[in-house]
Amino acid sequence: MAAARDTSARAALRIASAEDIPAILAIERASFASPWTEKMFADELKNEWSNVWVAEAGEPRRVVAFTVFWVACDEIHVLNVAVAPEERRRGHARLLLRSILAFGEHRRLSHVVLEVRPSNLGAQRLYQSLDFRPVGVRPRYYQDNGEDAILMVRMLRR
Ligand SMILES: CC(C)(COP(=O)(O)OP(=O)(O)OC[C@H]1O[C@@H](n2cnc3c(N)ncnc32)[C@H](O)[C@@H]1OP(=O)(O)O)[C@@H](O)C(=O)NCCC(=O)NCCS
């Protein structure tokens, strides 16, 4: 009998490159009703204030999740985080976000902000579990359906 493979092995994070865009796009399109375009990801890879990270897992390794965040002055703004549907609830998003928090603390930044849809209860639970707190509402923030955004903030230890 073939040896069982450990598919629960922890994902590895790395900085994304242009070669990752097809895998990122596939996850993006499977995750959002109004997905970002290829050009939007290509632009983020060029922006000096933007960071695009991917998580790899499985055997052979493949991209299973990604995040995009900006660093502006002492603030991190998480613009995007998504996990391949078949890879969810395995801790990949938690790992990405914890790594962003560690990155911010290492750089002595002040806080992390992000927006989340009121209808996205899973994501809200994820953020709350990492001590993000709701601090306000951006009315009609999402252009596809006019949904408000909940603004959440996580202070960093300095
Ligand atoms: C939201 C999303 C990024 C979570 O990714 P994930 O890798 O599945 O999340 P994790 O496995 O790291 O979950 C960590 C914790 O968050 C919470 N959580 C995550 N997804 C949840 C869900 N669908 N329902 C309830 N709680 C959820 C749980 O507390 C979970 O811990 P547990 O599995 O031990 O109970 C993923 O579902 C996704 O890509 N969704 C579509 C895109 C999206 O909504 N992005 C966020 C936009 S703001």
Ligand as a Chemical Component Dictionary entry (heavy atoms), coordinates in Angstrom:
data_LIG
# 
_chem_comp.id                   LIG 
_chem_comp.type                 NON-POLYMER 
_chem_comp.pdbx_formal_charge   0 
_chem_comp.three_letter_code    LIG 
# 
loop_
_chem_comp_atom.comp_id 
_chem_comp_atom.atom_id 
_chem_comp_atom.alt_atom_id 
_chem_comp_atom.type_symbol 
_chem_comp_atom.charge 
_chem_comp_atom.model_Cartn_x 
_chem_comp_atom.model_Cartn_y 
_chem_comp_atom.model_Cartn_z 
_chem_comp_atom.pdbx_ordinal 
LIG C1  C1  C 0 -12.342 33.966 4.181  1  
LIG C2  C2  C 0 -11.211 33.021 3.712  2  
LIG C3  C3  C 0 -10.035 33.852 3.222  3  
LIG C4  C4  C 0 -10.779 32.162 4.908  4  
LIG O1  O1  O 0 -9.677  31.366 4.494  5  
LIG P1  P1  P 0 -9.343  29.955 5.214  6  
LIG O2  O2  O 0 -7.970  29.566 4.841  7  
LIG O3  O3  O 0 -10.437 28.992 4.933  8  
LIG O4  O4  O 0 -9.419  30.355 6.740  9  
LIG P2  P2  P 0 -8.683  29.602 7.940  10 
LIG O5  O5  O 0 -8.714  28.134 7.675  11 
LIG O6  O6  O 0 -7.353  30.227 8.171  12 
LIG O7  O7  O 0 -9.684  29.927 9.130  13 
LIG C5  C5  C 0 -9.243  30.458 10.357 14 
LIG C6  C6  C 0 -10.480 30.694 11.230 15 
LIG O8  O8  O 0 -11.329 31.677 10.629 16 
LIG C7  C7  C 0 -12.702 31.321 10.826 17 
LIG N1  N1  N 0 -13.315 30.986 9.535  18 
LIG C8  C8  C 0 -12.714 30.922 8.340  19 
LIG N2  N2  N 0 -13.603 30.627 7.373  20 
LIG C9  C9  C 0 -14.807 30.498 7.995  21 
LIG C10 C10 C 0 -16.121 30.194 7.544  22 
LIG N3  N3  N 0 -16.392 29.977 6.238  23 
LIG N4  N4  N 0 -17.115 30.141 8.447  24 
LIG C11 C11 C 0 -16.876 30.374 9.754  25 
LIG N5  N5  N 0 -15.644 30.653 10.252 26 
LIG C12 C12 C 0 -14.628 30.718 9.382  27 
LIG C13 C13 C 0 -12.685 30.128 11.766 28 
LIG O9  O9  O 0 -12.659 30.623 13.085 29 
LIG C14 C14 C 0 -11.360 29.484 11.403 30 
LIG O10 O10 O 0 -10.845 28.656 12.396 31 
LIG P3  P3  P 0 -11.305 27.102 12.478 32 
LIG O11 O11 O 0 -11.232 26.537 11.083 33 
LIG O12 O12 O 0 -10.301 26.515 13.413 34 
LIG O13 O13 O 0 -12.711 27.114 13.001 35 
LIG C15 C15 C 0 -11.708 32.045 2.604  36 
LIG O14 O14 O 0 -12.945 31.476 2.994  37 
LIG C16 C16 C 0 -11.892 32.711 1.257  38 
LIG O15 O15 O 0 -10.975 32.762 0.443  39 
LIG N6  N6  N 0 -13.116 33.241 0.988  40 
LIG C17 C17 C 0 -13.420 33.910 -0.276 41 
LIG C18 C18 C 0 -12.657 35.221 -0.378 42 
LIG C19 C19 C 0 -12.942 36.133 0.799  43 
LIG O16 O16 O 0 -14.058 36.222 1.301  44 
LIG N7  N7  N 0 -11.883 36.836 1.252  45 
LIG C20 C20 C 0 -11.982 37.771 2.355  46 
LIG C21 C21 C 0 -12.475 39.078 1.852  47 
LIG S1  S1  S 0 -12.636 40.274 3.180  48 
# 
loop_
_chem_comp_bond.comp_id 
_chem_comp_bond.atom_id_1 
_chem_comp_bond.atom_id_2 
_chem_comp_bond.value_order 
_chem_comp_bond.pdbx_ordinal 
LIG C1  C2  SING 1  
LIG C2  C3  SING 2  
LIG C2  C4  SING 3  
LIG C2  C15 SING 4  
LIG C4  O1  SING 5  
LIG O1  P1  SING 6  
LIG P1  O2  DOUB 7  
LIG P1  O3  SING 8  
LIG P1  O4  SING 9  
LIG O4  P2  SING 10 
LIG P2  O5  DOUB 11 
LIG P2  O6  SING 12 
LIG P2  O7  SING 13 
LIG O7  C5  SING 14 
LIG C5  C6  SING 15 
LIG C6  O8  SING 16 
LIG C6  C14 SING 17 
LIG O8  C7  SING 18 
LIG C7  N1  SING 19 
LIG C7  C13 SING 20 
LIG N1  C8  SING 21 
LIG N1  C12 SING 22 
LIG C8  N2  DOUB 23 
LIG N2  C9  SING 24 
LIG C9  C10 SING 25 
LIG C9  C12 DOUB 26 
LIG C10 N3  SING 27 
LIG C10 N4  DOUB 28 
LIG N4  C11 SING 29 
LIG C11 N5  DOUB 30 
LIG N5  C12 SING 31 
LIG C13 O9  SING 32 
LIG C13 C14 SING 33 
LIG C14 O10 SING 34 
LIG O10 P3  SING 35 
LIG P3  O11 DOUB 36 
LIG P3  O12 SING 37 
LIG P3  O13 SING 38 
LIG C15 O14 SING 39 
LIG C15 C16 SING 40 
LIG C16 O15 DOUB 41 
LIG C16 N6  SING 42 
LIG N6  C17 SING 43 
LIG C17 C18 SING 44 
LIG C18 C19 SING 45 
LIG C19 O16 DOUB 46 
LIG C19 N7  SING 47 
LIG N7  C20 SING 48 
LIG C20 C21 SING 49 
LIG C21 S1  SING 50 
# 
